[in-house]
Amino acid sequence: MLLIFLLFSIALIARAIDLQVMETDFLQGQGEARYLREVTIASTRGVIADRNGEPLAVSTPVDSVWVHPGQLLEYADKIETLARLLDANPEAIKRKLTQRSGKEFVWLQRRLNPDVAGAIKALNIPGVYLQKEYRRFYPAGEVTAHVIGFTNIDDIGQEGIELAYDNWLAGSPGSKRVHKDRKGQTIEEVQLVRQSHPGQDLQLTLDKRLQYLAYRELKETVLQHGARSGSVVVLDVKSGEVLVMVNQPSYNPHDPGREIDGRRNRAVTDVFEPGSVLKPMAITSVLENRLASATTPVDTSPGYTRVSGHTIYDHSNYGMLDVTGVLTKSSNVGVTKLTLELAAEKMWDTYRRYGFGEATGTGFPGESAGVLRNHRRWRPLEKATISYGYGISATPLQLAQAYAAIANGGKLRQPAFIQGANNPPLAAIDVDIAQTIATMLETVTAAEGTGSRARIPNYRIAGKTGTSHKASASGYNADSYVSSFAGFGPASNPQLVCVVVINDPTGEVYYGGLVAAPLFASIMTGALRILNIPPDDFPAMLVNVNEQGVTQ
């Protein structure tokens, strides 16, 4: 008996040594696996704000619900109550849990409404847990949706600025080790493994006030004329900063859906043949090569001309005009006769220096470079059509950049979305020629010009109308148009450039001077007032001086 007890004692001692010495690490790991967990520390995404610090995208803390399938299936009678709170199908939840019964972590629903999260927590269902995450919120909603974009369920940028600057905005999550009880509740934080770091903030050049104004006016115009879509871009002339970029139709960034068409930022991704708004570029080339001056006479009679067997028409027979009048009346015949004297390479070079045929370089996802074919492929007819805006395509943003160069004394700046961007001016055209073109464009908004509806009381406005037929598979569609207006003001000291493009207006009113020009006037009137830009065109006034010499 003593021998038997001795053998048992030796065996117990050997087993104790084995457990306490030989298998310590293994057993410690097994024990910790049952109560020690490493959990993620969520990080916040950077705030996107407008130029005045108004938030356009912020992250707010929310709860997401996850489950331990094996634990929850033991309390299957609770699934129906849980499904009712989540507005989900209880059978679908049971099926999902059964298929993943061997796992310990399964998302049930992400980014819950706070009320729903509170109700789930109160139920205290075994195997059901809440985890803190962050959800993106866009205070301006559809008004800034095309520029700001949105993030997916994992808070990764999918469109717009959210996508372009995802690495800058995204934070880096941390992690920590914690003790949890058998119900999965954290009872003690053991160790910080990795510190979380929030994303960096981003301040845009957009002005939220102007954005709301432009969006409202654009939406009203698109509805009024039954148009398919529309875009508006407003730039700061001196800095090249994008103050406004709006499109119709738009979308809700909180629920973007699967429809791609409404999410497209047409102002930078969609190209169109601008039509007559490009005539100032053709006249620039004529002046640069000294083929004419602002007062050189041009005979546009009898209202049409033939080029390579094709007839080019004016809206009316304008007879004898000078070069300024060609812009004032938007004469296709006049600009054609002027540019046919130009070498194709010279004309192409002018358009290229205005920024056409190249992306503006903003870095915006999906930005189009437009189309400016190499001059070696230009025939006389193509040179003629390009002079009045056909055979060349551009985005609304490119058009705004080109007009900003005219307004800024010939200096071209890359459009900027981010405050403090490095976009030094490039000398695109001679300052004297830029000023001459700007003066010519003022006549377009005069009473006799095609853009008279773009006039703003007490401000001198320069600009150009455009009405172009849309191309189709069988040629240009006679009943489908793009109406546009590009201009700037105050003309004596330009501060703002605004480009308006209305795609496919329906009905009898479709000309740029009747559709786009009034929209330009509405937006610019509000913008000049909001930004406190003083008038430069006071009407003549009778001035009285009293006996004390005070002007009344």
Secondary structure, DSSP 8 states (H G I E B T S, - for coil): -HHHHHHHHHHHHHHHHIIIIITHHHHHHHHHHHHEEEEEE------EE-TTS-EEEEEEEEEEEEE-HHHHHTTGGGHHHHHHHHT--HHHHHHHHHHTTT-S-EEEESS--HHHHHHHHHH--TTEEEEEEEEEE-TTGGGSHHHH--B-TTS-B-SHHHHHTHHHH--B-EEEEEEE-TTS-EEEEEEEEE--B----EEBS--HHHHHHHHHHHHHHHHHTT-SEEEEEEEETTT-BEEEEEEES---TTS--S-SGGG--HHHH--B--GGGGHHHHHHHHHHTTS--TT-EEE-TTSEEEETTEEEE-SS---EEEHHHHHHHT-HHHHHHHHTTS-HHHHHHHHHHTTTTS------TT----B---GGG--HHHHHHHHTT-S-BB-HHHHHHHHHHHHTTTEE---BSBTT-----EE-S-HHHHHHHHHHHHHHTSTTSTTGGG-BTTB--EEEEEEEEEEETTEEEEEEEEEEEEEEE-TTS--EEEEEEEES--SS---HHHHHHHHHHHHHHHHHHHTT---S--------B-TTS-B-
